[in-house]
Amino acid sequence: MYSEVYSPKDELQIFSDLFDYAISKNQKIHIIGITLREELEILEKYYSEKGFLREDVNCFVVDFDKALVTVSVNIENLIWKGSDYKANGKKIFFVPPVRESGQNKAMFKGINRGSISSIFIKDFSNPENTKFLENCIKEEKILPLTFSKVLFYNAKDMGFDGIEKEFIVKY
């Protein structure tokens, strides 16, 4: 499988190096494109130590002024999983690559727990992206309030700015 070209082991090492560098230098960093449960475990341990875990609801309320490391996941890594790659091959070739189903589920859990702060969407005009996001709400994979946070409000709170585009999701 092509995901081994950019292996989970290599990705985890890169993530760990970036994470450790940010913490040791007291520098903020936003890592785009995480795909591994192990990356979330590192981040959630850090967020717990910073006091961002609300145990009463088992989710993180991250203070972006204090968090040195934040992450996002590419929409493609939510849409596709390993079994899809086996069926579709090069039609769904992107970096970081498709990961197995368990990793995909971990990304949804990270979004809903508040440890993944945003979903990176390169192409808002792609109808597959829109359909997928609509289904996430319809199927309650992501709650509407969480959805608005990961698509807009968290990025604004982290200090990102740019061109705002209207994105209408029908559900």
C-alpha positions as CSV (number, residue, x, y, z in Angstrom):
1,M,0.0,0.0,0.0
2,Y,1.3,3.4,-0.9
3,S,0.8,4.7,2.7
4,E,4.0,2.8,3.5
5,V,5.9,5.3,1.3
6,Y,5.1,7.8,4.0
7,S,4.9,5.3,6.8
8,P,3.1,5.8,10.0
9,K,6.5,5.3,11.8
10,D,8.0,8.1,9.8
11,E,5.0,10.4,10.3
12,L,5.1,9.8,14.1
13,Q,8.8,10.6,14.2
14,I,8.3,13.8,12.3
15,F,5.4,14.8,14.6
16,S,7.3,13.9,17.7
17,D,10.3,16.0,16.6
18,L,8.2,19.0,15.8
19,F,6.2,18.7,19.0
20,D,9.4,18.3,21.1
21,Y,11.0,21.3,19.4
22,A,8.0,23.5,20.0
23,I,7.9,22.6,23.7
24,S,11.6,22.9,24.3
25,K,11.9,26.3,22.5
26,N,8.6,27.6,23.9
27,Q,7.4,28.2,20.3
28,K,3.9,27.9,18.9
29,I,3.3,25.5,16.1
30,H,0.3,24.3,14.2
31,I,0.8,20.9,12.5
32,I,-1.4,20.3,9.5
33,G,-2.2,16.8,8.4
34,I,-2.0,14.4,11.3
35,T,-3.3,10.9,10.7
36,L,-2.3,8.8,13.6
37,R,-3.9,7.9,17.0
38,E,-0.4,8.0,18.5
39,E,0.0,11.7,17.5
40,L,-3.3,12.4,19.3
41,E,-2.2,10.5,22.4
42,I,0.9,12.7,22.6
43,L,-1.1,15.9,22.1
44,E,-3.9,14.9,24.6
45,K,-1.3,14.1,27.3
46,Y,0.1,17.6,26.8
47,Y,-3.3,19.2,26.8
48,S,-4.2,17.2,30.0
49,E,-1.0,18.4,31.7
50,K,-1.9,22.0,30.7
51,G,-5.3,21.7,32.4
52,F,-7.4,21.8,29.2
53,L,-9.3,18.5,29.9
54,R,-12.8,19.0,31.1
55,E,-13.3,15.7,32.9
56,D,-17.0,16.2,33.4
57,V,-17.6,16.0,29.7
58,N,-14.4,14.2,28.7
59,C,-13.3,16.7,26.2
60,F,-10.6,19.4,25.8
61,V,-11.3,23.1,26.0
62,V,-8.0,24.4,24.6
63,D,-6.8,27.9,25.5
64,F,-5.1,28.8,22.3
65,D,-3.2,31.6,24.0
66,K,-1.4,29.0,26.2
67,A,-1.2,26.0,23.9
68,L,2.1,25.7,22.1
69,V,1.0,22.9,19.8
70,T,-2.2,22.6,17.8
71,V,-3.1,20.3,15.0
72,S,-5.5,19.9,12.1
73,V,-6.5,16.9,9.9
74,N,-6.9,17.0,6.2
75,I,-10.4,16.4,5.0
76,E,-9.2,13.6,2.8
77,N,-8.0,11.7,5.8
78,L,-11.5,11.8,7.2
79,I,-13.2,10.9,4.0
80,W,-11.0,7.9,3.0
81,K,-9.5,4.9,4.8
82,G,-7.3,2.0,3.9
83,S,-10.1,-0.2,2.5
84,D,-11.1,2.7,0.1
85,Y,-7.6,2.9,-1.2
86,K,-7.6,-0.8,-2.0
87,A,-10.8,-0.3,-4.0
88,N,-10.0,3.1,-5.6
89,G,-6.2,3.1,-5.9
90,K,-4.6,6.2,-7.4
91,K,-7.9,8.1,-7.6
92,I,-7.4,9.0,-3.9
93,F,-3.6,9.6,-3.9
94,F,-2.6,12.4,-1.5
95,V,-0.2,13.3,1.2
96,P,-0.4,12.4,4.1
97,P,-1.7,9.1,2.7
98,V,-4.8,7.2,3.6
99,R,-4.5,5.3,6.9
100,E,-6.4,2.3,8.1
101,S,-9.9,2.5,9.6
102,G,-8.8,2.7,13.2
103,Q,-6.7,5.7,12.5
104,N,-9.6,7.3,10.7
105,K,-11.9,6.7,13.7
106,A,-9.2,8.3,16.0
107,M,-9.3,11.5,13.9
108,F,-13.1,11.8,14.4
109,K,-12.7,11.2,18.1
110,G,-10.0,13.9,18.2
111,I,-12.3,16.4,16.5
112,N,-15.2,15.6,18.9
113,R,-13.0,15.6,22.0
114,G,-11.5,19.0,21.0
115,S,-7.9,17.9,20.6
116,I,-8.0,18.4,16.8
117,S,-8.5,22.1,16.4
118,S,-9.4,22.3,12.7
119,I,-10.1,20.5,9.5
120,F,-7.9,21.5,6.6
121,I,-9.8,21.8,3.3
122,K,-7.8,22.8,0.3
123,D,-10.7,22.7,-2.2
124,F,-14.0,24.1,-1.0
125,S,-15.5,23.8,-4.5
126,N,-15.1,20.0,-4.5
127,P,-18.6,18.5,-4.2
128,E,-17.2,15.4,-2.5
129,N,-16.0,17.6,0.4
130,T,-19.4,19.3,0.7
131,K,-21.3,16.0,0.6
132,F,-19.0,14.5,3.1
133,L,-19.4,17.4,5.6
134,E,-23.2,17.3,5.2
135,N,-23.2,13.6,6.0
136,C,-21.0,14.2,9.0
137,I,-23.7,16.3,10.5
138,K,-26.6,14.1,9.3
139,E,-25.0,11.0,10.7
140,E,-23.9,12.9,13.8
141,K,-20.2,12.1,13.3
142,I,-19.5,15.7,14.2
143,L,-22.0,17.9,16.1
144,P,-22.9,21.2,14.5
145,L,-21.3,23.3,17.2
146,T,-18.0,21.3,17.0
147,F,-18.3,21.5,13.2
148,S,-18.4,25.3,13.3
149,K,-15.4,25.4,15.7
150,V,-13.1,23.1,13.5
151,L,-14.1,24.9,10.3
152,F,-13.8,28.5,11.5
153,Y,-13.8,29.7,15.1
154,N,-10.8,27.7,16.4
155,A,-8.6,29.0,13.5
156,K,-9.7,32.6,14.3
157,D,-8.9,32.0,18.0
158,M,-5.5,30.6,17.1
159,G,-4.7,33.8,15.3
160,F,-5.1,32.6,11.7
161,D,-6.5,35.0,9.2
162,G,-7.1,34.9,5.5
163,I,-9.9,34.9,3.0
164,E,-13.2,33.9,4.5
165,K,-15.5,32.0,2.2
166,E,-19.2,31.2,2.8
167,F,-19.7,27.4,3.1
168,I,-23.3,26.3,3.3
169,V,-24.0,22.8,4.5
170,K,-27.5,21.4,4.1
171,Y,-28.7,18.9,6.6
